[in-house]
Amino acid sequence: MPLFIRRLCTAALMLHVFWAHIALSAGVATLEVDAREAPRGIERARMIMPVKPGKLTLLYPKWLPGEHQPDGPIGGLAGLKFLIDGQPLAWQRDPVDMFAFHLAVPRGATSLEVSFEVDATQAGAMPNALRTTTESIAIIHWNELVFSPLGVQSDDLQIAAKLRLPAGWSLGTALPRAGTSGDTTQFTPVSMTTLVDSPVLAGRYFRTVELGGTAPVYLHLAADSEAALDITPQHTAQLRKLVQEANALFGATHYNEYHFLWSLSDTIAFEGIEHHESSDNRSLERSLIDDDLRHSGRISMLLPHEYTHSWNGKFRRPEGLATGNYESPMRTDLLWVYEGLTEYLGRVLAARSGLYSPADAHDDWADVAARLQIRTGRDWRSLADTATGAPIGYSQAPQWAERTRDVDFYDEGAMLWMEADVLIRTKSGGAKSLDDFCRLFYGPPSTTPKVVPYGFDDVLKALNTVLPYDWRSFWTERLNRARADAPLQGLTTAGWRLRVDSEESAEEKGDDASRKRSNFLFSLGFSLSEDGAVLSDVVPSSPADLAGMSPDSHLIAVDGRKYSKELLQDALKAGGTDERSIKLLVQKDDSFLNLDARYAGHARFPHLERDSTLADTLSAILSPRTP
C-alpha cells in the first residue's frame, strides 16, 4: 500500500475515534437488565449513556477475554433501538465490522438510550453460543447486554448495572452490590472491564458455601433440582483445601473476593470460563451426588483450572491478549502458557487438594498421555501453530481432531510443563521446582485486580531466575517441532510410564459418564455418544479408520445383532491374540454400510505404572503443601 494511502487511512481512523470521543460525554452509564424471562431464553436490556452531539459509533463486544476468539453472540440480538428523548434515532451497521453501529447524535442531546433483547442461545459450538438458561438456572453474561463507544477503553467507561430476576430466585457474583429490593439487585458502578468480567449465576435452587481464604472465597451453586445441591462435607473440605493450596502455591492473591459460580444441569453444556474474581463453571446436574461423576477428572479439575486462571491469565496476561477493549483482535501465540500451564497446575492442585484421589490423578494423566499418542496431526502441525490458530481451533469441528489438531496447547502444553517441572527438580537436587516459578511470576505482593502483561522473554527470565538453563532452546524446540511421537518425557522422567490393559479405571468411567459416551478409542479406534450410538471420533490408522468408518455415523449392529455397549464390550472380551473380524453395520447419511474391523486383542484402557529405576517425582509434585 502506498505511503500516502496508509497516512490517509490512519487519519480517517483517528478522525473516526475523535468523533466517538466528542459524542460521548463524561459520566456513568446505567444498565437495566430484565431477566424474568430468562427461563424461556430472553433477556432485555436498557442502557442509558451520557453523550454529546456528533457522530458516534457503538460497538457490541466481539473479542472476549478468556475465550480467545471473536465469538460475541451478536446473532442473538433483537429489537435494537437507539433513542434520544424517547424518539428513535437512525442507525446503520458497519458493512465490514458487523459488531459496529453508526449514529449521529443531534444537537441538544445529553443522553442516549439503547434498548434491545438477547436470546440465551439454544445451541452452538462456542462458549458464547451455548445455551445458558433453563427453567431453574440463568447465567447472565454482561458482554451480551452492553455497548461501548468506539475509541473508549473498557477501563474508562463506568456502568451502574441493575438486574431483575424471576421471583424467588437467588444470585451469586463477584460484582459488588449496592442494594436489593424485591427481585431487583442494584450493583455498584464499575468499569466496563469489571462488569464484563463479572458474570452472574442465578437460580431457583441455589446455595452459597464459604470456602475461607484471607481474601474470602465463595462457592455458589445453582441446579435444576434441590437434590443436586447436596454437596458433601468431604467435597466442601476439598474445595477449602483447594483455596489453601492455591494460596500456598502462588503466595499471594490478586482479587478482593473470589466467587466460584457452578451451574449443575444436563441441559446447559459442560464449560469453564475464567474471570479475575470469579469463574463460570458448568457440569452435569448430578456432578456433586453421583459416584461415577465424582471420579471424573474432567469435573474434578474444572474448578482448580479456572481458579488458577485468576493468577495465570487474568493477573499475568500475555501481551497479545491484553487489548484493553473488545474490538481489537487478540494474538494467542502464548496460550501454551495461559492454558497449558493452567492445565498442568489445575491437575496438580486437584491432587493436592484431594479433589483427585492419587489413583484418579494417575489415571487422568494416563488418559492425557494416551490421547496425545493417537493425535497423528502432530506430524505435520506444531504445537505453536495450534496456539497461534486458537481462534479457529476453538470453533472447528472436533470429529477429525486427531488428524487436524485443535486446542492441543492445553494437554500437550501441560505435559511440557510437567517436563519443565521435573527438569528443575532434578537439576536442583530437589531444592527448586515449578512452584518457585509460580511464586516468582504470579505471587507477592497481594493486590486488587489488575493486569500485568508479559511476553515470551519474561517467561524465560523467570525460569532462568529459578534455574539457570537454556530455556529458550527448550521451549523453541518443543513448541515448533513437527513429529508423530507424543511428548511423554515429563511422565517418564518423573518415574512413571504408560501401559494399557482391559480394565477401565474409575476415573475413565467417570469421564465417560460426564461426556455421555462409550469409549473404544484405544482399541477399535472410536467413541460413541450414548444417545443414538453416534460416532464422535475416529482414530487415524485404527481398525475403525481402516474399515472406513466416519464420524457422525450411527452404529446399528455388531456381528449381526443390534448394537449395545455391552454387546461390543463382549465382542472385545471374546478376542485373543490372533486378528479377527468384527462385523459392524453402520448408517452413514442415508446409506447402510457393512464394515469389517480387523482387530487383535481385548479392550484397551490407559494406566500408569511405576518405573522403579527412577525417583517418583510425580508423587512429590502432587503431594499437598499445606497440612
C-alpha positions as CSV (number, residue, x, y, z in Angstrom):
1,M,0.0,0.0,0.0
2,P,1.5,3.4,-1.0
3,L,2.6,5.6,1.9
4,F,0.1,8.4,1.2
5,I,-2.8,5.9,1.3
6,R,-1.6,4.5,4.6
7,R,-1.5,8.0,6.0
8,L,-4.9,8.8,4.7
9,C,-6.3,5.6,6.3
10,T,-4.6,6.4,9.6
11,A,-6.1,10.0,9.5
12,A,-9.5,8.6,8.8
13,L,-9.3,6.2,11.7
14,M,-8.1,9.0,14.0
15,L,-11.0,11.2,12.9
16,H,-13.4,8.3,13.5
17,V,-12.1,7.9,17.0
18,F,-12.2,11.7,17.6
19,W,-15.9,11.6,16.6
20,A,-16.5,8.8,19.0
21,H,-14.9,10.8,21.8
22,I,-16.7,14.1,21.1
23,A,-20.1,12.3,21.0
24,L,-19.5,10.6,24.4
25,S,-19.9,12.8,27.5
26,A,-18.3,12.2,30.9
27,G,-20.4,10.4,33.5
28,V,-21.8,7.0,34.4
29,A,-23.8,4.9,32.1
30,T,-26.8,2.9,33.5
31,L,-27.8,-0.6,32.5
32,E,-31.1,-2.2,33.4
33,V,-31.5,-5.9,32.7
34,D,-34.8,-7.7,32.9
35,A,-34.1,-11.4,33.1
36,R,-37.5,-12.5,34.3
37,E,-38.0,-14.4,31.0
38,A,-34.5,-15.9,31.1
39,P,-36.0,-19.4,31.6
40,R,-37.5,-19.2,28.1
41,G,-34.3,-17.7,26.7
42,I,-35.0,-14.0,26.6
43,E,-33.1,-11.2,28.4
44,R,-34.0,-7.5,27.9
45,A,-31.5,-4.6,28.3
46,R,-31.9,-0.8,28.5
47,M,-28.7,1.1,28.6
48,I,-28.5,4.9,29.0
49,M,-25.2,6.7,28.4
50,P,-24.3,10.4,28.5
51,V,-23.5,11.8,25.1
52,K,-22.7,15.0,23.2
53,P,-23.8,15.9,19.7
54,G,-21.8,14.4,16.9
55,K,-21.0,11.2,15.1
56,L,-20.9,8.1,17.3
57,T,-20.0,4.5,16.6
58,L,-21.2,2.0,19.2
59,L,-19.6,-1.4,19.5
60,Y,-21.0,-4.7,20.7
61,P,-18.3,-6.8,22.5
62,K,-16.6,-9.1,20.0
63,W,-13.3,-10.4,21.3
64,L,-13.9,-11.7,24.8
65,P,-11.2,-12.3,27.5
66,G,-11.0,-16.0,28.3
67,E,-12.5,-17.2,25.0
68,H,-9.6,-16.2,22.7
69,Q,-11.8,-15.7,19.7
70,P,-14.3,-13.2,18.2
71,D,-17.4,-15.0,19.4
72,G,-19.5,-12.3,20.9
73,P,-23.0,-13.7,20.3
74,I,-24.3,-10.8,18.2
75,G,-26.6,-13.2,16.3
76,G,-28.8,-13.3,19.3
77,L,-29.5,-9.6,19.3
78,A,-33.1,-8.5,18.6
79,G,-35.3,-5.4,18.8
80,L,-32.4,-3.0,18.8
81,K,-33.4,0.7,19.2
82,F,-31.4,3.9,19.8
83,L,-33.5,6.7,21.4
84,I,-33.0,10.4,22.1
85,D,-35.7,11.8,24.4
86,G,-37.8,8.8,23.6
87,Q,-37.6,9.3,19.8
88,P,-35.9,6.7,17.6
89,L,-32.5,7.6,16.1
90,A,-31.5,6.2,12.8
91,W,-28.6,3.8,12.8
92,Q,-26.5,1.8,10.3
93,R,-24.5,-1.3,10.8
94,D,-20.9,-1.1,9.5
95,P,-20.6,-3.0,6.2
96,V,-17.3,-4.6,7.3
97,D,-17.5,-4.9,11.1
98,M,-20.8,-6.5,11.9
99,F,-20.3,-5.5,15.6
100,A,-20.2,-1.7,14.9
101,F,-23.2,0.6,14.6
102,H,-23.0,4.2,13.3
103,L,-25.2,7.0,14.7
104,A,-25.4,10.8,14.5
105,V,-26.3,12.3,17.9
106,P,-28.4,15.5,17.3
107,R,-27.8,18.9,18.8
108,G,-29.0,19.4,22.3
109,A,-28.9,15.7,23.2
110,T,-27.3,14.8,26.5
111,S,-28.1,11.1,26.8
112,L,-28.7,8.2,24.5
113,E,-30.9,5.2,25.3
114,V,-30.1,1.8,23.8
115,S,-32.7,-0.9,24.2
116,F,-32.7,-4.5,22.9
117,E,-33.1,-8.1,23.8
118,V,-30.9,-11.1,23.5
119,D,-31.5,-14.8,23.4
120,A,-29.9,-17.3,25.8
121,T,-28.9,-19.2,22.7
122,Q,-30.1,-22.8,22.4
123,A,-27.1,-24.4,20.7
124,G,-23.7,-23.8,19.2
125,A,-20.1,-24.8,19.2
126,M,-18.5,-21.8,21.1
127,P,-18.9,-20.8,24.7
128,N,-20.9,-17.7,23.9
129,A,-23.2,-19.7,21.5
130,L,-24.1,-22.3,24.1
131,R,-27.4,-22.5,26.0
132,T,-27.1,-20.6,29.3
133,T,-30.6,-20.9,30.8
134,T,-33.1,-23.5,31.9
135,E,-36.3,-23.3,33.8
136,S,-34.3,-23.0,37.0
137,I,-30.9,-21.5,36.1
138,A,-29.7,-18.4,34.3
139,I,-26.1,-17.4,33.6
140,I,-26.0,-13.7,32.9
141,H,-23.2,-12.5,30.7
142,W,-22.9,-8.7,30.8
143,N,-21.0,-8.7,27.5
144,E,-24.2,-9.7,25.8
145,L,-26.1,-6.7,27.3
146,V,-23.9,-3.7,26.7
147,F,-22.5,-1.4,24.0
148,S,-19.4,0.8,24.2
149,P,-18.3,3.8,22.1
150,L,-15.5,3.3,19.5
151,G,-12.2,4.6,20.8
152,V,-13.1,4.3,24.5
153,Q,-11.1,1.7,26.5
154,S,-13.2,-0.6,28.7
155,D,-11.4,0.7,31.8
156,D,-12.7,4.2,31.1
157,L,-16.4,3.5,30.8
158,Q,-18.2,3.4,34.1
159,I,-21.5,1.5,34.2
160,A,-24.1,1.1,37.1
161,A,-26.0,-2.1,36.4
162,K,-29.3,-3.3,37.7
163,L,-30.7,-6.8,37.4
164,R,-34.2,-8.1,37.8
165,L,-34.7,-11.9,38.2
166,P,-37.6,-14.2,38.3
167,A,-39.5,-14.1,41.6
168,G,-37.8,-16.1,44.4
169,W,-34.5,-16.6,42.6
170,S,-31.1,-16.0,44.2
171,L,-27.8,-15.0,42.7
172,G,-24.1,-15.1,43.1
173,T,-21.5,-12.8,41.5
174,A,-18.2,-11.1,42.2
175,L,-19.8,-7.8,41.2
176,P,-20.2,-5.5,44.3
177,R,-23.9,-4.9,45.2
178,A,-25.3,-1.6,46.2
179,G,-28.6,-3.0,47.4
180,T,-31.6,-5.3,46.7
181,S,-35.3,-4.5,46.6
182,G,-37.6,-7.5,45.9
183,D,-36.3,-9.3,42.8
184,T,-34.1,-6.5,41.7
185,T,-30.4,-6.0,42.6
186,Q,-28.6,-2.7,42.1
187,F,-24.8,-3.1,41.6
188,T,-22.1,-0.5,42.5
189,P,-20.9,1.4,39.4
190,V,-17.8,-0.3,38.0
191,S,-15.8,-0.1,34.8
192,M,-17.0,-2.0,31.8
193,T,-13.9,-4.2,32.2
194,T,-15.1,-5.3,35.7
195,L,-18.7,-5.6,34.6
196,V,-18.0,-7.9,31.6
197,D,-15.5,-9.8,33.8
198,S,-18.2,-10.5,36.5
199,P,-21.0,-12.8,35.3
200,V,-24.0,-13.6,37.4
201,L,-25.2,-17.1,38.3
202,A,-28.9,-17.1,39.3
203,G,-31.4,-19.8,40.1
204,R,-34.5,-21.2,41.6
205,Y,-32.5,-23.8,43.6
206,F,-29.5,-22.0,45.0
207,R,-26.8,-22.5,47.6
208,T,-23.8,-20.5,48.8
209,V,-20.9,-22.0,50.7
210,E,-18.0,-20.1,52.3
211,L,-14.6,-21.6,51.4
212,G,-12.3,-19.4,53.6
213,G,-9.2,-17.6,52.4
214,T,-7.5,-14.4,53.6
215,A,-9.3,-12.7,50.7
216,P,-12.6,-14.6,51.0
217,V,-13.7,-17.2,48.5
218,Y,-17.3,-18.4,48.0
219,L,-18.9,-21.2,46.1
220,H,-22.3,-20.5,44.5
221,L,-24.4,-23.5,43.3
222,A,-27.4,-23.3,41.0
223,A,-29.1,-26.5,39.9
224,D,-32.1,-27.9,38.1
225,S,-33.2,-29.6,41.3
226,E,-32.9,-29.1,45.0
227,A,-31.3,-32.6,45.4
228,A,-28.4,-31.7,43.1
229,L,-27.2,-29.0,45.6
230,D,-26.3,-31.6,48.2
231,I,-22.6,-31.1,48.3
232,T,-20.9,-33.4,50.9
233,P,-18.9,-32.1,53.8
234,Q,-15.9,-34.0,52.3
235,H,-16.2,-32.2,49.0
236,T,-16.6,-28.9,50.7
237,A,-13.4,-29.6,52.7
238,Q,-11.6,-30.4,49.5
239,L,-12.6,-27.1,48.0
240,R,-11.5,-25.3,51.1
241,K,-8.2,-27.2,50.7
242,L,-8.0,-26.0,47.1
243,V,-8.1,-22.4,48.3
244,Q,-5.3,-23.1,50.8
245,E,-3.2,-25.0,48.3
246,A,-3.5,-22.3,45.6
247,N,-2.5,-19.6,48.1
248,A,0.5,-21.7,49.1
249,L,1.5,-22.2,45.5
250,F,1.3,-18.6,44.5
251,G,2.0,-16.9,47.8
252,A,-0.4,-14.1,47.1
253,T,-3.9,-13.3,45.8
254,H,-4.9,-10.7,43.2
255,Y,-8.7,-10.4,43.9
256,N,-10.8,-8.7,46.6
257,E,-13.1,-11.7,46.8
258,Y,-13.3,-14.8,44.6
259,H,-16.6,-16.5,43.6
260,F,-17.0,-19.9,42.0
261,L,-20.2,-19.9,40.0
262,W,-21.2,-23.5,39.4
263,S,-24.3,-24.4,37.4
264,L,-25.5,-28.0,37.6
265,S,-27.6,-29.0,34.6
266,D,-27.9,-31.7,31.9
267,T,-29.3,-29.1,29.6
268,I,-26.5,-26.5,29.8
269,A,-23.4,-27.9,28.2
270,F,-20.1,-28.5,30.1
271,E,-17.9,-25.5,30.1
272,G,-15.5,-23.4,32.2
273,I,-14.8,-19.7,31.6
274,E,-12.3,-17.8,33.7
275,H,-12.7,-14.3,35.2
276,H,-10.4,-12.4,37.6
277,E,-12.6,-12.6,40.7
278,S,-14.9,-15.5,39.7
279,S,-15.4,-18.4,37.2
280,D,-18.3,-19.7,35.2
281,N,-18.3,-23.4,35.7
282,R,-20.9,-25.8,34.2
283,S,-21.3,-29.5,34.5
284,L,-24.0,-32.2,34.7
285,E,-26.8,-31.9,37.2
286,R,-25.7,-34.8,39.4
287,S,-22.0,-33.9,39.4
288,L,-22.0,-33.5,43.2
289,I,-24.1,-36.6,44.1
290,D,-23.2,-39.3,41.5
291,D,-20.5,-41.7,42.5
292,D,-19.2,-42.2,38.9
293,L,-19.1,-38.4,38.2
294,R,-17.2,-37.7,41.3
295,H,-14.3,-39.7,39.8
296,S,-14.3,-37.8,36.5
297,G,-11.1,-35.9,36.0
298,R,-12.9,-33.5,33.7
299,I,-15.2,-32.4,36.6
300,S,-12.6,-32.7,39.4
301,M,-10.2,-30.4,37.6
302,L,-12.9,-27.9,36.4
303,L,-12.7,-25.5,39.4
304,P,-8.9,-25.9,40.0
305,H,-8.3,-25.0,36.4
306,E,-10.5,-21.9,36.4
307,Y,-9.3,-20.8,39.8
308,T,-5.6,-20.9,38.6
309,H,-6.6,-18.5,35.8
310,S,-7.1,-15.8,38.4
311,W,-3.3,-15.7,38.6
312,N,-2.3,-17.1,35.2
313,G,-4.3,-15.4,32.5
314,K,-6.1,-12.6,34.4
315,F,-3.4,-11.1,36.7
316,R,-0.5,-12.0,34.5
317,R,-1.7,-12.0,30.9
318,P,0.1,-12.5,27.5
319,E,0.7,-9.2,25.8
320,G,-1.4,-10.2,22.8
321,L,-4.4,-10.8,25.0
322,A,-4.2,-7.6,27.0
323,T,-6.0,-5.5,24.4
324,G,-8.0,-3.1,26.7
325,N,-11.1,-3.3,24.6
326,Y,-13.4,-5.9,22.9
327,E,-12.9,-4.9,19.3
328,S,-9.1,-5.3,18.9
329,P,-8.1,-8.8,17.6
330,M,-6.2,-10.9,20.1
331,R,-2.9,-12.6,19.5
332,T,-3.0,-16.0,21.0
333,D,0.6,-17.4,20.5
334,L,1.3,-17.6,24.2
335,L,-1.7,-19.8,25.1
336,W,0.7,-22.7,25.8
337,V,1.5,-20.6,28.9
338,Y,-2.0,-19.2,29.5
339,E,-3.8,-22.5,29.1
340,G,-1.1,-25.1,29.0
341,L,0.5,-24.1,32.4
342,T,-3.0,-23.7,33.8
343,E,-4.0,-27.2,32.7
344,Y,-0.9,-28.5,34.4
345,L,-1.4,-26.6,37.6
346,G,-5.1,-27.4,37.6
347,R,-4.2,-31.1,37.7
348,V,-1.6,-30.5,40.4
349,L,-4.0,-28.5,42.6
350,A,-6.8,-31.1,42.1
351,A,-4.4,-33.7,43.5
352,R,-3.0,-31.6,46.3
353,S,-6.5,-30.6,47.5
354,G,-7.9,-34.1,47.4
355,L,-10.4,-33.5,44.6
356,Y,-8.4,-36.2,42.9
357,S,-7.5,-39.4,44.7
358,P,-3.9,-40.5,44.0
359,A,-5.4,-43.3,41.7
360,D,-7.6,-40.8,39.9
361,A,-4.7,-38.4,39.4
362,H,-2.6,-41.1,37.9
363,D,-5.3,-42.4,35.6
364,D,-6.1,-38.8,34.4
365,W,-2.5,-38.3,33.4
366,A,-2.6,-41.7,31.7
367,D,-5.7,-40.5,29.7
368,V,-3.8,-37.4,28.7
369,A,-0.7,-39.4,27.6
370,A,-2.8,-42.0,25.6
371,R,-4.9,-39.3,23.9
372,L,-1.8,-37.4,22.8
373,Q,-0.4,-40.6,21.3
374,I,-3.3,-41.0,18.9
375,R,-3.0,-37.4,17.7
376,T,-1.3,-38.0,14.3
377,G,-1.8,-34.4,13.3
378,R,1.3,-33.7,15.4
379,D,3.5,-35.0,12.5
380,W,2.5,-32.0,10.3
381,R,1.5,-29.3,12.7
382,S,3.5,-27.8,15.6
383,L,2.1,-27.0,19.0
384,A,3.0,-23.4,18.4
385,D,0.7,-23.3,15.4
386,T,-2.2,-24.6,17.5
387,A,-1.8,-21.7,19.8
388,T,-1.5,-19.1,17.0
389,G,-4.5,-20.7,15.4
390,A,-6.6,-20.9,18.5
391,P,-9.3,-18.5,17.2
392,I,-10.2,-21.1,14.6
393,G,-9.3,-24.1,16.8
394,Y,-12.0,-23.5,19.4
395,S,-14.7,-23.4,16.8
396,Q,-13.6,-26.1,14.4
397,A,-15.5,-29.4,14.2
398,P,-13.9,-31.8,16.7
399,Q,-14.6,-35.1,14.8
400,W,-11.3,-35.2,12.9
401,A,-9.3,-33.5,15.7
402,E,-6.8,-36.4,15.8
403,R,-5.8,-35.6,12.2
404,T,-6.2,-31.8,12.3
405,R,-5.2,-31.0,15.9
406,D,-7.3,-28.3,17.6
407,V,-6.5,-26.8,21.0
408,D,-3.7,-29.2,21.9
409,F,-1.9,-26.4,23.8
410,Y,-4.0,-27.5,26.8
411,D,-3.0,-31.1,27.3
412,E,0.3,-31.1,25.3
413,G,1.2,-27.9,26.9
414,A,0.5,-29.4,30.4
415,M,2.8,-32.4,29.5
416,L,5.6,-30.0,28.5
417,W,5.2,-28.0,31.7
418,M,5.5,-31.3,33.7
419,E,8.8,-31.9,31.8
420,A,10.0,-28.5,32.8
421,D,9.0,-29.1,36.5
422,V,10.8,-32.4,36.6
423,L,13.9,-30.9,35.0
424,I,14.0,-28.1,37.6
425,R,13.6,-30.6,40.4
426,T,16.2,-33.0,39.0
427,K,18.9,-30.4,38.2
428,S,18.4,-28.6,41.5
429,G,18.6,-31.8,43.5
430,G,15.0,-31.2,44.7
431,A,15.8,-27.7,46.1
432,K,13.7,-25.9,43.4
433,S,10.5,-26.7,41.4
434,L,7.9,-25.0,39.2
435,D,6.3,-23.9,42.5
436,D,9.2,-21.4,42.8
437,F,8.4,-20.1,39.3
438,C,4.7,-19.7,40.2
439,R,5.5,-17.7,43.3
440,L,8.0,-15.5,41.4
441,F,5.9,-14.9,38.3
442,Y,2.4,-14.7,39.9
443,G,3.0,-14.1,43.5
444,P,3.7,-11.4,46.2
445,P,2.7,-8.8,46.9
446,S,-1.1,-9.4,47.0
447,T,-3.0,-6.8,45.0
448,T,-6.5,-5.9,44.0
449,P,-7.4,-7.0,40.4
450,K,-5.0,-5.6,37.8
451,V,-3.4,-6.9,34.6
452,V,0.4,-7.3,34.3
453,P,1.2,-8.2,30.7
454,Y,4.1,-10.5,29.8
455,G,5.9,-11.8,26.7
456,F,8.0,-14.9,25.9
457,D,11.2,-13.3,27.2
458,D,9.6,-12.6,30.5
459,V,8.7,-16.3,31.0
460,L,12.3,-17.3,30.1
461,K,13.7,-14.7,32.5
462,A,11.7,-16.0,35.4
463,L,12.6,-19.6,34.6
464,N,16.2,-18.7,34.5
465,T,15.9,-17.0,37.9
466,V,14.7,-20.2,39.3
467,L,17.2,-22.4,37.5
468,P,19.8,-21.1,35.0
469,Y,19.3,-23.2,31.9
470,D,18.9,-22.8,28.1
471,W,15.1,-22.4,28.4
472,R,14.9,-20.6,25.1
473,S,16.1,-23.7,23.3
474,F,14.0,-26.0,25.5
475,W,10.7,-24.2,24.6
476,T,11.6,-23.2,21.0
477,E,12.4,-26.8,20.0
478,R,9.3,-28.3,21.7
479,L,6.9,-25.7,20.5
480,N,7.9,-25.7,16.9
481,R,8.7,-29.3,16.1
482,A,6.5,-31.5,13.9
483,R,6.8,-35.1,14.9
484,A,4.5,-38.0,15.4
485,D,5.8,-39.0,18.9
486,A,3.8,-37.7,21.9
487,P,5.9,-35.6,24.3
488,L,5.8,-38.0,27.3
489,Q,9.3,-37.3,28.6
490,G,7.7,-35.5,31.6
491,L,6.0,-38.6,32.8
492,T,8.9,-41.0,32.1
493,T,11.5,-38.8,33.8
494,A,9.0,-38.4,36.7
495,G,9.3,-42.2,37.3
496,W,6.1,-43.4,35.5
497,R,5.2,-44.9,32.2
498,L,2.1,-45.6,30.2
499,R,0.6,-49.0,29.9
500,V,-2.7,-50.4,28.7
501,D,-4.9,-53.2,29.9
502,S,-8.5,-54.3,29.6
503,E,-9.8,-52.8,32.8
504,E,-11.4,-49.3,32.7
505,S,-10.4,-47.2,35.7
506,A,-12.9,-45.4,37.9
507,E,-11.6,-42.0,36.5
508,E,-12.2,-43.2,32.9
509,K,-15.7,-44.4,33.8
510,G,-16.4,-41.0,35.4
511,D,-15.2,-39.2,32.3
512,D,-17.3,-41.4,30.0
513,A,-20.3,-40.6,32.2
514,S,-19.6,-36.9,32.1
515,R,-19.3,-36.9,28.4
516,K,-22.2,-39.4,27.9
517,R,-20.1,-41.6,25.7
518,S,-18.8,-45.1,25.3
519,N,-15.1,-45.2,24.8
520,F,-13.4,-47.6,22.4
521,L,-10.7,-45.1,21.3
522,F,-7.7,-47.2,22.4
523,S,-9.0,-50.5,21.0
524,L,-11.2,-50.2,17.9
525,G,-10.5,-46.5,17.5
526,F,-13.7,-44.7,18.0
527,S,-16.0,-43.3,20.7
528,L,-19.8,-43.3,20.7
529,S,-22.4,-41.0,22.2
530,E,-24.7,-42.9,24.4
531,D,-27.7,-41.1,22.8
532,G,-28.1,-42.8,19.4
533,A,-24.7,-44.5,19.2
534,V,-23.2,-41.7,17.0
535,L,-19.5,-41.9,16.3
536,S,-17.8,-38.8,17.7
537,D,-14.2,-39.7,17.0
538,V,-12.3,-42.0,14.6
539,V,-8.6,-42.5,15.4
540,P,-6.3,-42.5,12.3
541,S,-4.9,-45.9,11.4
542,S,-7.1,-47.6,13.9
543,P,-9.3,-50.7,13.0
544,A,-12.3,-48.3,12.6
545,D,-10.3,-46.0,10.4
546,L,-9.0,-48.8,8.2
547,A,-12.5,-50.2,7.9
548,G,-13.8,-46.9,6.5
549,M,-15.8,-45.6,9.5
550,S,-16.7,-41.9,9.6
551,P,-17.6,-39.5,12.4
552,D,-21.3,-38.7,12.8
553,S,-22.3,-42.2,11.5
554,H,-24.6,-44.4,13.6
555,L,-23.5,-47.8,14.7
556,I,-26.5,-50.1,14.1
557,A,-25.3,-53.7,14.7
558,V,-22.3,-55.7,15.8
559,D,-21.7,-59.2,14.4
560,G,-25.3,-59.3,13.1
561,R,-27.0,-58.2,16.3
562,K,-28.5,-54.8,17.3
563,Y,-25.8,-52.6,18.8
564,S,-25.4,-52.2,22.6
565,K,-22.4,-51.1,24.6
566,E,-22.4,-54.4,26.4
567,L,-22.5,-56.4,23.1
568,L,-19.5,-54.6,21.7
569,Q,-17.6,-55.0,25.0
570,D,-18.4,-58.7,24.9
571,A,-17.0,-58.9,21.4
572,L,-13.7,-57.4,22.6
573,K,-13.6,-59.8,25.6
574,A,-14.0,-62.8,23.3
575,G,-10.9,-61.9,21.4
576,G,-7.5,-63.4,21.6
577,T,-4.0,-62.7,20.2
578,D,-5.0,-63.5,16.7
579,E,-6.5,-60.9,14.4
580,R,-10.2,-61.4,13.9
581,S,-13.1,-59.7,12.1
582,I,-15.7,-57.7,14.0
583,K,-18.7,-57.0,11.6
584,L,-20.2,-53.5,12.0
585,L,-23.4,-52.3,10.4
586,V,-23.1,-48.5,10.1
587,Q,-25.6,-45.9,8.9
588,K,-23.8,-43.0,7.2
589,D,-26.2,-40.4,6.0
590,D,-28.9,-42.4,4.1
591,S,-26.7,-45.4,3.3
592,F,-26.1,-48.6,5.3
593,L,-22.6,-49.9,5.2
594,N,-21.3,-53.3,6.2
595,L,-17.8,-52.7,7.5
596,D,-15.2,-55.2,8.6
597,A,-13.0,-54.1,11.6
598,R,-9.9,-56.2,11.9
599,Y,-8.7,-56.4,15.5
600,A,-6.5,-58.5,17.7
601,G,-6.7,-58.5,21.5
602,H,-9.2,-57.3,24.1
603,A,-10.4,-53.9,25.3
604,R,-7.6,-51.3,25.9
605,F,-7.6,-48.6,28.5
606,P,-4.6,-46.5,29.7
607,H,-3.0,-46.6,33.1
608,L,0.3,-45.5,34.6
609,E,2.8,-47.9,36.2
610,R,5.9,-47.1,38.2
611,D,9.4,-47.3,36.8
612,S,11.4,-48.3,39.9
613,T,14.7,-47.4,38.3
614,L,13.8,-43.7,38.6
615,A,12.7,-41.5,41.6
616,D,9.0,-41.0,42.0
617,T,9.0,-37.2,41.2
618,L,5.3,-37.3,40.1
619,S,4.2,-38.2,43.6
620,A,6.3,-35.4,45.0
621,I,4.7,-32.9,42.6
622,L,1.2,-34.0,43.5
623,S,1.7,-34.0,47.3
624,P,-0.1,-31.3,49.4
625,R,1.8,-28.3,50.5
626,T,-0.4,-27.4,53.5
627,P,-1.4,-29.5,56.5
